[in-house]
């Protein structure tokens, strides 16, 4: 049975860093929570709708820091809640490395215009 979600969140993760699966999971979680908190501030009605629908998320790959920054900046220009994650450098990668970006929750049709061509991680 197919279910339609009017809202979703996109998590963009850098594929060029060689992070372990656990590290990727942690960075994606940081991005999801941070972007949801940003949504609470900017568009609380989007957050509530997304939470009530079941919190749909898609995890997508980007090739490097420049691409990650471009998507983050474009999301902000579009008025979407977005958060970029900078690693503390305590485990696998140097401090200050940008690892992931959370965008949304936002209406799926708006988010798809921005991230629809990216591939799943």
C-alpha positions in Angstrom: 0.0 0.0 0.0 1.4 3.4 -1.1 1.3 6.3 1.3 1.6 9.9 0.2 3.7 12.2 2.3 3.2 16.0 1.8 6.3 16.8 3.9 9.7 15.3 4.0 13.3 16.0 5.1 16.4 15.6 3.0 19.7 14.6 4.5 22.7 15.2 2.2 25.9 13.4 3.1 29.3 13.8 1.6 30.4 10.6 -0.2 34.0 11.7 -0.6 35.1 11.4 3.0 35.3 7.7 3.4 33.4 7.8 6.7 32.4 4.5 8.4 28.8 3.5 8.4 28.5 4.5 12.0 30.0 7.9 11.4 27.7 8.5 8.4 24.7 7.5 10.6 25.8 9.9 13.4 26.4 12.8 10.9 23.0 12.2 9.3 21.3 12.2 12.7 23.0 15.5 13.6 21.7 17.0 10.3 18.2 15.7 10.8 17.8 17.0 14.4 19.5 20.3 13.6 17.3 21.0 10.6 14.2 20.0 12.5 15.1 22.5 15.2 15.6 25.1 12.6 12.2 24.3 11.1 10.7 24.7 14.6 12.0 28.3 14.6 11.1 29.2 10.9 8.1 27.1 10.0 6.5 25.4 13.0 3.5 24.4 11.0 5.7 22.4 8.6 7.3 20.6 11.5 4.0 19.7 13.1 2.6 18.4 9.7 5.8 16.3 9.1 5.7 14.9 12.6 2.1 13.9 12.3 2.8 12.2 8.9 5.5 10.0 10.2 8.7 12.0 9.6 9.6 10.9 6.1 13.4 11.3 5.3 15.5 10.7 2.3 19.3 10.4 2.6 21.1 11.6 -0.5 24.8 11.7 -1.6 26.8 14.7 -2.6 30.3 14.5 -4.0 32.1 17.0 -1.9 32.2 20.1 0.3 31.5 22.6 -2.6 28.3 20.7 -3.6 27.2 20.4 0.0 27.6 24.2 0.5 25.8 24.9 -2.7 22.7 22.9 -1.7 22.7 24.5 1.8 23.0 28.0 0.5 20.3 27.4 -2.1 18.0 25.9 0.5 18.4 29.1 2.6 17.8 31.3 -0.4 14.5 29.4 -1.0 13.5 30.0 2.6 13.8 26.4 3.6 15.0 25.3 7.1 18.5 24.0 6.7 21.5 23.1 8.8 25.0 22.2 7.8 27.1 20.0 10.1 30.7 20.7 11.0 32.5 17.8 12.6 34.3 18.2 15.9 37.1 16.0 14.7 37.1 13.6 17.7 37.1 10.4 15.7 37.6 9.8 12.0 38.0 13.2 10.3 39.7 16.5 10.9 37.9 19.1 13.1 35.9 21.6 11.1 35.1 19.2 8.2 31.6 19.8 6.8 30.0 16.4 6.6 26.2 16.7 6.1 23.3 19.0 5.6 19.7 18.6 6.6 17.0 20.4 4.6 13.5 20.5 5.9 11.1 19.3 6.9 9.4 21.1 4.0 6.7 20.5 1.5 7.8 17.5 -0.7 7.2 19.4 -3.9 9.4 22.3 -2.9 12.2 20.0 -1.6 12.1 17.9 -4.8 12.8 21.0 -6.9 16.0 21.4 -5.0 17.2 17.9 -4.3 15.2 15.7 -6.8 18.2 14.9 -9.0 20.5 13.7 -6.3 21.1 10.0 -5.8 20.3 8.0 -2.7 23.3 7.4 -0.4 
